[in-house]
Structures are given as C-alpha cells and as structure tokens.
C-alpha cells in the first residue's frame, strides 16, 4: 500500500503493518515519520530495535535477513530498521529486500522499517519497491515547497499553542518567517521551537517573530530557476544574495539561468514556426513543475524578447569566466543579478 505522509497517523491508529518504507529528502519529516512508526511499534510490544545502514558495496545484506529471524532472550517482538542512504540497493540488496517483504506477515514478531531518500518513478517501478509496498506501507514524504511553507509554519505554531494575528498582519508575519527559513526545514522547526521558549502561548506579533527568527534560509539553483520563471523579483534577488553568501559557484548559477533562457528561446521559435505548445515543451525536455511556469511565460513571450535574453546570457557567460564586457558590471555576481532581473521581469510579463 502506498500512502502520503498525511495519512500515516490514521494508518498507524488502524493497526501496525509488518513493514514500512519511508522515502523522501526532507530529513526532519523522515525522522518524525520514523518516530511515529517506532512509537506505535513500542506500544505494540516491539521493545528491541536493531539498526543497519546499507552503504558500500561490501554491506552484508544477509545480516539484515538473519536479524529479522532471530529474537533475544529479553524481547518477544523487535524492530529491524534499515537505512539505505543511496536509495539504490543494487542486485544483492534488491533480492534481500524482496525476501524481507516475503517474510513480512500481519502479526509478525518482527517489524521492518526501511528508510530511503526520495525515489524517482523508475525506481518505484522496480521489483523490490513493489514487493515492499505490497507487503506493508510505503510512505512518500514530499518536501514542503515555498508556497506551502507559511501554512506549515502556522500549523507547527498551533501545535505549541501559538499563532499569528488574523488577516493581512498575520500573513505578513508568516511570509517573513518563510523567507527566513526557506529551503531549511530542520532549521525552521528549531526556530519555531525557539519561539515557544521565548514567548508564552497565544498570539505572536511581527516584531516578536522578527527579533527571534534567524535568517537560516538555504537556496539552490533549481529553486532560483523556478523563482525567475515565476517572475518573483524580490525573491530572486534574495536567493542570489544567499547563493553568493553560501559560496555557490557563479558559473553554476549562470548555467541554471542560461539553461532556462535557451529553452524559452527554442520553444518560442518552435511556436512561431507553427508547432503546438505541448509538442514544443516535450521537444525542449520541459516537464514536471516547470511545465506550468513555462506555459505561463510563453503565453506572452515574443521570440525577439527571448533573443535579447539569450544575447545577455552569452555576455554574462564571458563575465563569469573573467572577460570584460562593455556596459556590463565586471563583477560576476553583479552581472548575474542584472541578468536574473532582466529575465525575471520578462517572465513576469505586463502588470
């Protein structure tokens, strides 16, 4: 059975499955979900826990299977926890996981808990994943994306009997909080806990949040790309400042920006030549979350504007490699700011 994280609590209340597979890239949410499974296991009498970390080509998969079939003198139920940091068990691991799944039966004295990073569609189509999901419960744990972050913060504050004001003031407070912790959910959790220590239950003002919450946001070039395509000018500038402060290579940021610019130019040219937008997107290998962003931009993007962006990207490519370009900043990050701002305004379109 495959479920979302929000369904896990209800599933545990209905009864403990013999096997759980948790996969996702958000460390905080993975550990919280694992804690919930462990707590339910302890309540069901699984008092002993053995942990394995499957890393390296020499990992002994037989030890995992042997642990599942043995009990100590001090417990009649146990939890066997297996962490696979790579998410790729290999041929031997695949066979072992299928054996682990085959041994999982309702009411078994052994509970299997498998933790992995986020698994792509191809991996979820594999035999070992199908065996685990069929034998127990597979939980896909998605990251909390930026649009959902303010609501997530509000829900976490509510768990400690704190809240922001109603209306616009509260939304402004949550947006400020989200800007400070974007891309760093574990730190966001810690900042929320800090507010519980600093202030009593009840309503929190913007001033209280501003004075308490540190700027612990973490950005990556892929999220920067999404912000540019969405036309979010202030967020793009903030992300560029953050990426520079974190020591991200300027050439990597330029690659992310220019990759989108080239794709926009190819698609705009294809549409001008009479190709339907869905076909042009597929040919440019644009899909997933970016597809809707591209569709919105291409609704108003002229090929001439895309051409100007491509020329700017070409000039900045030289700047980040140390060349001097007339009428452009000579500092690589200043040039990237200018290119990103130009692209963001074009993507935002007429206001």
C-alpha positions in Angstrom: 0.0 0.0 0.0 1.3 3.4 -0.9 0.1 6.5 1.1 1.0 10.1 1.7 2.6 11.4 4.9 -0.7 13.0 6.0 -2.3 9.5 6.0 0.4 7.8 8.2 -1.1 8.7 11.5 -4.5 7.3 10.7 -3.0 4.2 9.3 -1.0 3.6 12.5 -4.1 4.0 14.5 -5.9 1.3 12.5 -3.1 -1.1 13.3 0.6 -1.7 12.8 1.7 -3.1 9.4 4.5 -5.6 9.4 6.7 -3.4 7.1 7.1 0.4 6.5 9.1 2.0 3.8 9.6 5.8 4.2 11.3 7.7 1.4 11.9 11.4 0.9 14.6 14.0 1.0 13.3 16.1 3.9 15.3 14.9 6.9 13.0 16.4 9.5 9.9 14.8 8.1 11.5 11.5 7.6 12.7 11.3 11.2 9.3 12.5 12.5 7.5 9.8 10.4 10.0 7.2 11.6 9.5 8.3 15.2 5.7 7.8 14.8 6.3 4.3 13.5 8.7 3.5 16.3 6.3 4.7 18.9 3.5 2.6 17.5 5.9 -0.4 17.4 6.8 0.1 21.1 3.1 0.3 22.0 2.6 -3.0 20.2 5.4 -4.6 22.2 8.3 -4.3 19.9 10.8 -3.4 22.6 14.0 -4.3 20.8 15.4 -2.4 17.9 18.3 -3.2 15.5 19.6 -0.7 13.0 21.5 -1.4 9.8 23.0 1.2 7.4 23.4 -0.3 3.9 26.2 1.7 2.5 29.1 0.5 0.4 29.5 -2.5 -1.9 30.5 -4.8 0.9 27.4 -4.4 3.0 26.2 -7.7 4.4 22.6 -8.0 3.4 22.3 -11.5 4.9 22.7 -9.9 8.4 19.5 -8.0 7.9 17.6 -11.1 7.0 19.2 -13.0 9.9 18.2 -10.3 12.3 14.6 -10.5 11.1 14.5 -14.2 12.0 16.0 -14.0 15.5 14.9 -12.7 18.9 16.8 -12.1 22.0 16.1 -13.6 25.4 14.7 -10.3 26.6 12.1 -9.5 23.9 9.5 -11.4 22.0 9.0 -8.6 19.4 11.6 -6.5 17.6 12.0 -3.7 15.0 14.6 -4.2 12.3 15.5 -0.7 10.9 17.3 -0.5 7.6 18.7 2.8 6.2 19.7 2.9 2.5 21.3 6.3 2.1 21.7 6.0 -1.7 18.3 4.6 -2.4 19.9 2.1 -4.7 20.2 -1.3 -3.0 21.8 -3.0 -6.1 21.2 -6.5 -7.3 22.0 -8.2 -4.0 20.1 -5.7 -2.0 17.1 -5.9 -4.3 16.9 -9.7 -3.7 17.3 -9.2 0.0 14.5 -6.6 0.2 12.2 -8.9 -1.7 13.0 -11.6 0.8 12.3 -9.2 3.6 9.0 -8.3 2.1 8.1 -12.0 1.6 8.7 -12.6 5.4 6.5 -9.7 6.4 3.2 -11.0 7.7 0.4 -9.4 9.7 1.0 -10.0 13.4 4.7 -10.9 12.9 7.1 -10.6 15.8 9.4 -8.6 13.6 8.6 -5.1 12.2 10.7 -3.9 9.3 11.3 -0.2 8.9 13.2 0.9 5.7 14.3 4.5 5.3 15.5 5.9 1.9 15.9 9.2 0.1 13.2 10.2 -2.4 12.7 7.6 -5.1 12.0 8.5 -8.7 9.3 7.0 -10.8 11.6 4.5 -12.4 12.9 3.2 -9.1 9.3 2.9 -7.8 8.6 0.7 -10.7 11.2 -1.8 -9.6 10.5 -5.3 -8.3 11.9 -4.6 -4.8 9.8 -1.5 -4.3 6.7 -3.2 -5.5 7.4 -6.1 -3.1 7.8 -3.8 -0.1 4.7 -1.7 -0.9 2.6 -4.8 -1.3 3.8 -6.4 1.9 3.4 -3.3 4.0 3.1 0.5 3.8 5.2 2.8 1.5 5.1 6.5 2.5 6.3 9.1 0.1 7.4 12.1 2.1 7.4 15.2 -0.1 9.3 18.4 0.6 7.4 21.5 1.9 7.7 23.8 -1.1 7.8 27.6 -0.7 4.1 28.3 -1.4 3.1 25.8 1.3 5.7 26.9 3.9 3.7 29.7 5.6 0.8 27.3 6.3 3.2 24.7 7.5 4.7 27.2 9.9 1.2 28.2 11.2 0.3 24.5 11.8 3.6 24.0 13.7 3.0 27.1 15.8 -0.5 25.8 16.6 0.9 22.6 18.0 2.6 24.7 20.7 -0.5 26.9 21.2 0.9 29.9 19.4 -0.5 31.8 16.5 -0.1 34.9 14.4 -2.7 37.6 14.1 -5.7 37.2 11.8 -5.8 38.8 8.4 -3.1 40.7 6.5 -0.9 41.2 9.5 -0.7 37.5 10.2 0.0 36.6 6.6 2.8 39.2 6.5 4.3 37.6 9.6 4.2 34.1 8.1 5.7 35.3 4.8 8.5 37.0 6.7 9.1 33.7 8.7 9.0 31.7 5.5 11.6 34.0 3.8 14.0 33.5 6.7 13.8 29.7 6.7 13.1 28.7 3.1 15.0 25.6 2.0 16.0 24.6 5.5 13.0 22.8 7.2 15.0 21.5 10.1 16.2 25.0 11.0 12.6 26.2 10.6 11.5 23.6 13.1 14.2 24.8 15.5 13.2 28.5 15.1 9.5 27.5 15.8 10.6 25.7 19.0 12.7 28.8 19.9 9.5 30.9 19.9 7.9 28.5 22.4 10.8 29.1 24.7 10.9 32.9 24.3 7.1 33.7 24.3 4.1 32.2 26.1 1.2 30.6 24.4 -1.0 32.9 22.4 -0.6 35.4 19.6 2.8 36.4 18.3 3.4 39.8 16.8 5.5 40.5 13.7 8.0 42.3 16.0 8.4 39.2 18.2 9.0 37.0 15.2 11.4 39.4 13.5 13.5 39.7 16.7 13.6 35.9 17.3 13.9 34.2 13.9 17.3 34.0 12.4 18.0 34.1 8.7 18.7 30.4 8.1 17.3 30.1 4.6 19.2 27.8 2.2 18.8 28.1 -1.6 19.7 26.0 -4.6 20.0 27.0 -8.3 17.0 24.9 -9.2 14.7 26.8 -6.9 16.3 30.0 -8.2 15.2 29.0 -11.7 11.6 28.5 -10.6 11.5 31.9 -8.9 12.8 33.6 -12.1 10.2 31.8 -14.3 7.5 32.8 -11.8 8.6 36.5 -12.1 9.3 36.8 -8.3 11.7 39.8 -8.5 12.4 40.3 -4.7 12.7 36.6 -4.1 15.2 36.2 -6.9 17.4 39.0 -5.6 17.3 37.4 -2.1 18.1 34.0 -3.4 21.1 35.3 -5.4 22.4 37.1 -2.3 22.0 33.8 -0.4 23.7 31.7 -3.0 26.7 34.1 -3.2 27.0 34.1 0.6 26.9 30.3 0.7 29.9 30.1 -1.8 27.9 28.8 -4.7 30.0 28.9 -7.9 28.9 31.8 -10.2 29.3 29.6 -13.2 26.7 27.2 -11.8 24.2 30.0 -11.3 24.8 31.2 -14.8 24.2 27.7 -16.1 20.8 27.5 -14.4 19.7 30.9 -15.8 21.0 30.3 -19.3 19.6 26.8 -19.5 16.1 28.2 -19.0 16.7 31.1 -21.4 17.9 28.7 -24.1 14.8 26.6 -23.6 12.5 29.6 -23.7 14.1 30.7 -27.0 13.8 27.2 -28.6 10.2 26.9 -27.6 9.3 30.4 -28.7 10.9 29.8 -32.1 9.1 26.5 -32.4 5.7 28.1 -31.6 6.5 30.9 -34.1 7.1 28.1 -36.7 3.6 26.7 -36.0 4.3 23.9 -33.5 1.7 23.5 -30.7 3.0 24.4 -27.3 2.7 20.9 -25.8 4.9 19.5 -28.6 7.4 22.3 -28.3 7.7 21.7 -24.5 8.3 18.0 -25.0 11.0 18.6 -27.6 12.7 21.0 -25.2 12.5 18.4 -22.5 10.4 20.6 -20.2 8.1 18.7 -17.8 7.0 18.4 -14.2 6.7 21.6 -12.0 8.4 23.8 -14.6 5.9 22.9 -17.3 3.2 25.2 -16.0 5.8 28.0 -15.4 6.9 27.8 -19.0 3.3 27.8 -20.2 2.6 31.0 -18.4 5.7 32.8 -19.6 5.3 31.6 -23.2 1.8 33.0 -23.2 3.2 36.5 -23.6 6.9 36.0 -24.6 7.9 37.2 -28.0 10.8 35.5 -29.9 12.5 38.9 -30.0 12.5 39.2 -26.2 13.8 35.6 -25.9 16.6 36.5 -28.3 17.6 39.5 -26.3 17.8 37.4 -23.1 19.9 34.8 -25.0 22.3 37.6 -26.0 22.6 38.8 -22.4 23.2 35.3 -21.2 26.0 35.0 -23.8 27.7 38.2 -22.5 27.4 37.1 -18.8 29.0 33.8 -19.7 32.1 35.7 -20.6 32.0 37.8 -17.5 31.8 34.8 -15.1 34.8 33.4 -16.9 36.8 36.6 -16.4 36.2 38.6 -19.6 35.3 42.3 -19.6 32.2 43.3 -21.4 31.3 46.9 -22.2 28.3 48.4 -20.5 28.0 45.4 -18.1 29.3 45.0 -14.5 32.7 43.3 -14.4 31.9 41.6 -11.1 30.4 38.1 -11.9 27.7 38.3 -9.2 26.6 41.8 -10.2 26.3 40.7 -13.8 24.3 37.6 -12.6 22.0 39.9 -10.6 21.4 42.1 -13.7 20.8 39.0 -16.0 18.4 37.5 -13.5 16.5 40.7 -13.0 16.2 41.1 -16.8 14.9 37.6 -17.2 12.6 37.8 -14.2 10.9 40.9 -15.5 10.4 39.4 -18.9 9.0 36.2 -17.4 6.7 38.3 -15.1 5.2 39.9 -18.2 3.0 43.0 -18.3 1.5 44.0 -15.0 
